[in-house]
Amino acid sequence: MSTAAAETTTEPSRRRERGGGRIARRELRSHGSQGLGRPYIVRNIPTYDILSEENLLRIEATADRILAEIGIEFRDDPVALDHWKRAGAKIDGMLVKFEPGMLREVLKTAPAEFTQHARNPMNSVQIGGKNVVFSPAYGSPFVMDLDKGRRYGTIEDFRNFIKLAQSSPWLHHSGGTICEPVDVPVNKRHLDMVYSHVRYSDRGFMGSVTAESRAEDCIDMARIVFGEKFADENCVILGNVNVNSPLVWDATMTTVLRAYARANQAAVIVPFILGGAMGPVTNAGAIAQSLAETMAGCALTQLERPGAPVVFGNFLSSMSLRSGSPTFGTPEPAIGSMVIGQLARRLNLPLRCSGNFTTSKLPDAHAMNEGTMSMLAAVHCGANFILHSAGFLDGLLSMSYEKFVMDADFCGALHTYLDGVTVDDNQLALDAFREVGPGSHFFGCAHTMQNYET
């Protein structure tokens, strides 16, 4: 064989070898601790604690007085009332009152941190501590895109958003009711949604909370995926449960949260307080109310099954008192989230707080402006599980394809933001200064070549 022929034969293989090495290096970079493919973020920046000890104690004292003097109604759930009676609460019909410190004592059995296992073990998430998990928006009846406009969500849209979340390296969780698939009957919708999460994603997911039987169906489906024994010993599904603010827990929600706790699965306990409607117009009062309502829900999970994982949730929001319409992405709830973060840490509970909120009806600069304020609040308040990280539009009435992509990209920026600044010999780059010297550039120096890809 001639030299020319040999070169012709071997050159492509050399190119493939070089390309294979390049691909291998890229894969290694992408899945390192600071690159793509992290199952969750471990924050390397401190939380932003804005209130003094004195003011935190005043808010906690106000929450204790709400619980002891005004109380919370637990409607149509005699099992919940029996739990409270045995725990020492004062029962008057459906009204339950709690002595100061009682709920904090009950909450001592709740884990400060837990793992939600995913179908792919590489995508299991750690919830609590310094960990941050981004999950898509949740609960919109409508879907929106630039081609078809605003319309009711379908199971096809639901599956599309699961696939988008699965394909994004910047999200860590498959979410729950990403949009409401109204083309599927309500009595079986939860089955189709959980099945879609299992089929189209290998990440953690959430189940139904619209009825106790539906929650149990979702838990049973998770047992099929993970095995009954494993599911009984580990968290494999979440349920997001809302208080009927002000100061009411109804049977739909309490039976659901008890179903999740009974199965050793995590309930995310979340008041939804619109200032001036379901809570005071003042921020401190709404925060105290939120603390009281959330502690009661979290404590009920521990009475159902001590040690069951539970997430301290929060959804403060403002509203226009001129029109009565909710407003999202405003500064008051964002700064309120900072205080909620401090209060949750004092209870030693994982936190779900804030998200990418906006009232904008289009995926525009207005939407990103409001969403950025809310999302940064979630990051700085120390939230561990951030629902509504991508897709939230139109006051949560609409799930937007375009907004989803923009928000996911912003979540990517937050990965780097939460990594903080590393200070070591490589980062300080003294050798690079020696090589380059005054007046030159760093484009081709050894340090840049070694570090630019990450």
N, C-alpha and C positions, 0 to 999 in steps of 0.2 A: 504494500500500500504506500502511495506517495505521501510525502510530508504534508502536502496541501490537503489530501484526502483525510489524513489523520487529524489535521487541525479542524477540518469541517465536521468530522465525526465527534470529536471530543469537546468542541466549543459549546454546543448546546448543553451538554451535561455539566460543564463548568458553570454555565449560566444558571442551570437549575440548582446546582449545589450552592452557588452564591445566593440565589433567590430563596432556597430552603433555609439557609442560615439566617437570612434577613427575616423570613417569616417566623422562624423559631424565636429570634430575638424579640420581634414585635409581640409575639404571644406571651413571652416571659414578662415583658414590660407591661402589657395590658392587664395581666392578672396578678401583678404584685400588690403589695399592701397599699401603695399609693396610686395604683392605676385603675383601669377598667375592671369590671367583673367582681368588685368587692361585694360580698353578700349584705353588708351594712357598713356604716361609718363608725369608727371610734373617734370621738371628738378629741381634738388636741388644743382646743381653746377653752378658756373658762366660761362659765355661765355669767350672765350679766345680772347681778343682784342689786336691785334699785332701792328696796325699802330697808329701813333700819330695823333693828331688833324690836325697838319700842313699837313701831307701826305694825310690824307683823303680829306682835302680841295683841294689839288692839283689834286687828281684823279677826284673829283666831278667837278672841273673847267675844266679839260680836257674833261670829258663827255659833259659838257655844250657847249664847243667849237665845239665838233664833231656835236652836235645837231644843233647849230646855224650857223656854217660855212660850214659844209659838208652836213648835213641833212640825212634823211632816205627816201628811196623810198617806197611808198605804191602803189603797182601795182594792177591795174584792179579792184579796189574797190572804185567806186565813192562815196558811202555812207561814207566810212572812210574819204575820202578827204573833203566831206562836213562837217563832224564833226570837222576836224582840222581847216577848214576855219572859221567856226563859233566860234571856241575857240581862234582864233587870230594868228594861225600859218601862215607862209609864204608858199604859194603853187606855184610851178612852174612845171606844168605838173603833173608827179607822185612824184616829189621831194618835201618833206616837211621839212621846217626848223623851229626851235623852239627857241624863245628868252630864255635866261637863267632864270630859276625859273618858267617858264610857266608850265612845266609838274609837278613840285612839287606842284604847286597850284591846278592843276586838281586832283592830287592824294590824296588831303586832304579828299575827300569824301569816300575813300576806307576804309573798316573796318580793324582795327589792329588785330582783332581776330574774328573768326566765328566758328560755329558748323556745321560740315557735319553730317547730321542725317543718321543713319543706319536703316535698316529694323527692327533690334532688337535695341530698344532704349538704352539698356545697352551697346551697342557697338558704339554709336555715338562718334565722335572724335572732339576735340577742336583744331583748327589749328590757331596758332599764340601765342603770349605771351611766357610763359615758357613751352609750351606743345610740345611734340615730338611724332610723329606718324611714325611708320615703315610700309612701303608698299613694296610688291615684285618688282622685276625687271620688265622692260617694253620694249616691242618692238622687241624681238629676232625672226628672221625668222626660226632659227633652234632650235632643242631640242637635248639634249645629255644625255645619261646614260650609265653605264658600260655594260649593257646587249645588247642594240641595237645600241650603238654608236651614231654618229651624223647624224641627218636626219631632213627633214622639219617638222615643228610643225603641229599638227592636232588638231581638236576640242576636241578629247579625251585627248591629252596632256594639252590643255588649261584648261579643267575641272579638270584634276588631280592636276594642280598647284593651282587652286582655293580651292580645298579640302585640300591640304597641308597647304595653308595659313590659312584657316578657323580652322584647327585643331591645329595650333601652338599658344601657349599662348604668344609668344614673338613678333608676328606681330599684327598689329591693323587694317589693311585695306586690302581689297580684291584686290586692284590694278586695272589695266586697261587691256591693250593688253599684258598679261603676256608672251605669245608667239603668233606668228602669225599663226592662224589655216588655212593653205593654202589649205586644202581639202574642205573648204567652199567658194563658190563664193564671190568675193569682194563686189558685190552689196548688199549682205545680211549678210555678215560676222559680221558686227557690231551688228545686231539684235541677232545673236546667242551668241555673246560674252556677251552682257549686260544681256540677258536672263540667261546665265550660272552663271553670278555673282549673280543675284537675286535668282536663284534656289539653288545654292550650297553654298552660303555664306549669313550670316546675318550681314555683316559688310558693311562699306562704299565702293563705287566702282567708277570707272572712265568710261567715255563714249568715243565715237569715235571722231576723229578730222580730218578725211581724206576728208570730204566734209561738207558743211553747212547742206545739207539735212540729212546726216547721224548723225550729231550732234543733229539736231532737233528730229530725230527718237529716239535717246537715251534719250533725255530729256523727250519726250513723254512717253517712257516706264517707266521712273522714276516717272512721274506724275501718271501713272496707279498704281504703287506700293504705293505711298505716298499720293495720292489725289492731285488734281490740285491746290486747294487753299493753302494747306500746302506747296507744292513745289514752289508756287509763292512767298511765304513769308519766305522760309527757303532753305538753301543749301542742296541738296540731291544727287548731282552728280558733279564730277570734269571733266575738260577737259584739257589735257596737250598739250600746243600749242608751237611750235618752230619757232623762227625767222630764216629767211634765211640769216644767217650772210655771209658777212659783210653788215650791214645797209640796208637790204631789208625785208619788210613785203609784202608777196604776198597775193592775194585775197583768196586763200584756207584757209590760217591761219587767216586772219583778219575777214573773214565772219564767221568762226567757233568761234573765241573768242567773236565776237559780239553776236552770237547766244546764247552762254552760259551766257554772261552778261545780254542780253535782258531778259532771263528767270530767272534772279537772281541766277544763278549757277556760281560756281567758275572756272575761267580759270587760269591755272598755266602757267605763261609766261616764256619761257625758251630759251635763246640763246644757240646754240651748237657751240662753238668756238674751233676749232683745231688750236693751235698756229702755225703760219707759213703758214696756208692755208686760213682759214676763219677769221683770226685775226693776230695781230702781234706775233712775236716769244717771245716778252718780256711780262712778267707777268703783270706789271702795265698797259701797253697799252691795253692788252686783258681785264683787269678788267674794265678800263674806257669804252671800247667799249660795254662790257656786260651791264654796268650800263645804258648807253645811249639807247641801244636797248630794254632793259627790261622796263625801265621807259616809253618809248613810247607805248609799248604794254599794260602795266598796265593802263596807262592813257586813252587809247582808250576804255577800258572796262567801265571807269567812264563816258566817253562822251556818250556811248551807254545807260547806266543806272547808274546814280550816286548812290553810296552806294552798288553796286553789289560786292560780295566778289571776291577777286583776290589774287593770290599768286605770290610773286616776286621770280622767279626761276633763276637757274644758272646751266650751265653745261660746265665749263672750262675743256679743255683737251689738252694734248700735242700730238705731232706726231713725227715720225721719219722722219727727213728731208733727210735722205739717201734713204729710201724706199718709202716715202710718205704714210705710213700706220699709222693709229691712234694708240696712246699708252694710256693705262688707268692704274690708280693706281700709277702714278708717283708723285714725291714730289711737283712739281711746281703748278699743279692745286689744290693739297691738301692745300697748304699754301695760295693759292689764295682764296680758299673758306673762310678762316678766314676773309679776307678783305671784301669779298662780304657780310658776315654776319654783319659786322659793318655798311656797307653802307645801307643794308636793314633795319636795326634797326633805322637808322637816317631818313628813309622814313616812319617808323612806319607801315611796311607791314609784313605780314607773309612770311616766307622764305622756299623755297625748294632749297636744295643745296647738292651737292656731293652724295655719296652713296657707295655701296660695289663694286667698280670698279676694273677690272683686265683685262689684255691682255692675261693671261694664257689660253691655249687651253685645259687644264685638271684641274679637281678639286683637285689641289695639294697644296704643301706648298707655291709655287710661287703665286698661286691664292689667298691664304689666307693672305700672306704677303702684297700684293698690296691692297687687299680688306680692310684689317685692317687699313692701312694708310688712305685710302679714307674715311672709315666709321668713324674713330676717328675725322677726319677733319669735317665731317658733324655734329658730336656730339658737338665738341668744338666751331664751328662757330655759333651755335645757330639755326641750321635748325629746322623748325617745322614740315615739311612734307618731309620725306626722302624716295623718290622713289628709286628703285634699291637696296633695303635693303637685298634682298635674291635672289640668282639664277644666277646672272650676271657672264658670262664666255665668253672667246673668243672675247673680245672687244665688247660685247653685241650682237654678232652674234648668240650666243647659250645660251639657257636657260638650266641649268643643274640640274637634280634631286638631285644628290649628293651635289652639291654646295649649292643648296637651303636649304638642311637640315643643312649643316655646318654653313651657314650664319644665319639661324634662331637661331641656338644655340648661335652664337656670339651675336645676338640681345638680347638674354636672359641675357648674361653677361653685356650688356650695360644697361639693366634695373637697375641692381644693381649699376653699375658705375655712372649712372645719379642720383641715389638716394643720392649719396654723403655720408657723415658721420654725423650721428645724435649724439648729445652730450646732454645726460640727465642722471639722477641718475642710471637708469637701464643700459644704455650703458657704463657708467663709471665703473660699477661693483665693487664698493668698498666693498659691502657685500660679494662678492665672494672672494676677497682677505682676508677678515677677516675669512671666513670659511676655506679656504685652507691653508693660512699661507705659510711660506717659505718652499721650498723643496718638496712640495706635487704636486698633479695634479688637474686639473679642470674637469676631465671627468665626475664625478658623482656628482659634487656639485650642490646645489639648483639652482644657477643662470644658469648653463649650461643646466639643465633639463628644465628650464622655457623658454630658448631662442633658443636651438639648432635647433628646427624645422623650424625656420624662419631665 
